Amino acid sequence: MRVRSSSKFLIGMLAVAMVAALAAPAAAGRKAPAETAGFDGETITLGVITPLSGRVSVIANPLTAGNEMWWAFYNEEEGGIAGKYPVELLKEDSAYAPTTAVQAYDKLKGDVVAFQQVLGTQITQALLPKMQADKAVAGPATLDATWVHNPNLVPVGAPYQVEAINALDYYVKNGGKGTTVCALAQDDEFGEAGLEGLAAAKKALKLKTGPSPRFKTGEDLTAQIQELADGGCDATLVVATAADASAIITTSISLNFETRYIALAPFWLPLLAGSASIADYLVENLWVSAGQLVAWGDSSIPGMDQFIERQETYAPDQTPDPYFIFGYLQGQAMAQVLEQAVKNGDLSRAGVLKAVSQIKKLTFDGLDGDYKYGPAAKRNPPRATAVFGIDPAGPVGLAIVGPQTVSAAAKKYKIE
Amino acid sequence: MTKFFQLLASGLALGAIYALVCLGFVVIYRATGVINFAQAGLVVLGAFMVYNATFTWGLSFWLALLVGMLFGAALGIIIERLVLRQMVRQPLHAILLVTVGVLLLVEPIVTTIWRSPQPSIDTPFELDKLEIGDVRILQISIAAIVIAAIVLAAFFLFFRYTKYGVAMRATAVDQEAALMQGINVNGIIALSWAIAGVVAVLGGAMLGANAGPKTGLGVGIGIIALKALPAMVLGGLDSPGGAVVGGLVIGVAEVLAGGYYAEFAPAWLKPGFHQVLPWIVMLVVLLVRPYGLFGTKKVQRL
């Protein structure tokens, strides 16, 4: 009896020693991250630079609310990053002006671990040199393909170029073959991104193209719409934000310009569908191409029920809004990056930058396609997008007309 | 020709709004000798006030317009009393800069109060059009032309035939002489600001309701309103009639230039040239005829 209990004791001790030996390296890897800018040992602070005021605030406010809802959920139910570091957001208004955004960045950079959201293609472009010098990481609330291979950025979603290619492919396959395709694009980097998509689609789909006037946000669009009307544009790719959506549609109505408008995601605003004076025109003439404008509340979409449950708990007053979902997806992406950084025991800017490169894949519970990460050069975004028509009765004013697909042209599109 | 008439109709609608806003500039200039940059700010605030009255308070468009006009008049008087009157006998450039300061205050105020407004002000016209042959014009744009015509006609009648109108003219010619004649010059200046506030609200409400350039509601309205300045310079700084002509000419020229840009502009000319055309016109007028088409030519005795 004595011998048997001694051997049992020895075996038990051996097992404990083995477990301890195996656990030791892991425990060493999970040492608590040191205090650093934006991390006081207890709370992680992230920055948000977004146009909380002005014309583009109609996008920025729900998008930021989506960021906030994600973190409210994650802090409450997961205990924050690694189950113990809650995350808070520090917001600054960029007014959609690069100079203001640069000031906001300088103000925030010493107080944040990373930037949860930087909204605007032009603004992201303006901040990048500083971010590169500071080794800072940010989630761009813009879908330019330029960001895909940038190590300082954590993009989510299919790029604008892919949105354009897929939608034009759908148009060609659904009665648009041989017709003239034009474009109306903002006179900035966002507009440029959309036109790159048109150029790629033209090559791949052998499109016949017409005029592509540019415009500055907020300006009178009579001339541009007239140019499109004169150009015999059967379809028109619109690369504009919601800030100019009303002006584009109203001017088109006033000039009796009938075309198949194919807009990229930032064009859409749910309240447009509720505007009785333009709703009929929108239903008749507008498609929106997007990866993230998932139908709010559609249980057939994986992750949607969970999203709605969280929204009802943590943002009960939020009305259905596609930008809110995008903000939520951004939160999910940043959480995966920060989990990796804490796992590495390093929440410094350089540590977060390293963590981004170590992520193999960003996942979104099915709300959006997986995004292949790893070293920036090897990233590959989801390329499936859907084409939406306007349905004023729908929760975000949209209804799918062309399901989520990756066109052959989008699959081949090389992201530089 | 359809295209020409289409653009002409759009230009006239834009020009009518410029004329309204320009009248506000002229009235203040005549009363005080100051080019009031804050006028563009009054246009923005006026638009949002009318929006608030329709969207938040649920008033009809016409009632909201009336509320907005009262607000504009009150705001004009408040700015004059609280800010401009403190600047009496200060150098002209200092007063100009104060009006620029008031203008710059408007955007943060508006974006703080109305963070995510609707795209435009609702009107009974919605986006219904009047069609004459192949030319289509939004009814709200016609309303803008009609309102501008009524307001400008009323202003001319007021100016020519009423006691206060005569007092305003006298004050414009010589403030000290007017004072000697028993005219309440301070009251007349306040009245000028009230008129400027009213026409600013009308211009702003029309812009916010998609008349003219159809840009809808937003702080960008202020940029459009500032283009009434070239109209003022073209018409003559102190000429209400010049404001009308200047506004219409600038509006029509801008839209025609935009519409025919693609056909006639040389390759080196960037799109958006029509947006700067009013400022080019202003520059040329200032160089060639600084008192404008109908302004008073200043004569100095040597």
Interface residues (C-beta under 8 A of the other chain):
Chain A: L52 S53 G54 R55 S57 V58 N61 A95 D187 P211 P213 R214 F215 K216 T217 G218 E219 D220 L221 T222 A223 Q224 Q226 E227 D230 A243 A245 S246 A247 T250 T251 I253 S254 L255 N256 L269 L271 L272 S275 A276 S277 I278
Chain B: K3 Q6 L7 S10 L14 E107 P108 T111 T112 R115 S116 Q118 P119 S120 D122 E126 L127 K129 R136 I137 L138 S141 N210 G212 P213 K214 T215 G216 G218 V219 G220 I223 I224 E254 V255 A257 G258 G259 Y261 A262 P271 G272 H274 Q275
